[in-house]
Amino acid sequence: MLRRRTVGDVMTEEVVTFRPDTPFQEVAALLDANDIAAAPVVDDDGACGCRKVCHLG
């Protein structure tokens, strides 16, 4: 019997995150350097949004 895959099977363990005050140039550089299209924005209370490549244009 085939086992269904879960999010845990495919999730990234070392997540690139940004703070709300991270400059756009730094966000763009880190997204490019890590070959990713989006990353969570995290403040002291936890996740508060997501920054995507399309937000940088």
HELIX and SHEET records of a PDB file:
HELIX    1   1 VAL A    7  VAL A   10  1                                   4    
HELIX    2   2 PHE A   24  ALA A   33  1                                  10    
HELIX    3   3 VAL A   53  LEU A   56  5                                   4    
SHEET    1   A 2 ALA A  38  ASP A  43  0                                        
SHEET    2   A 2 GLY A  46  LYS A  52 -1                                        
END                                                                             
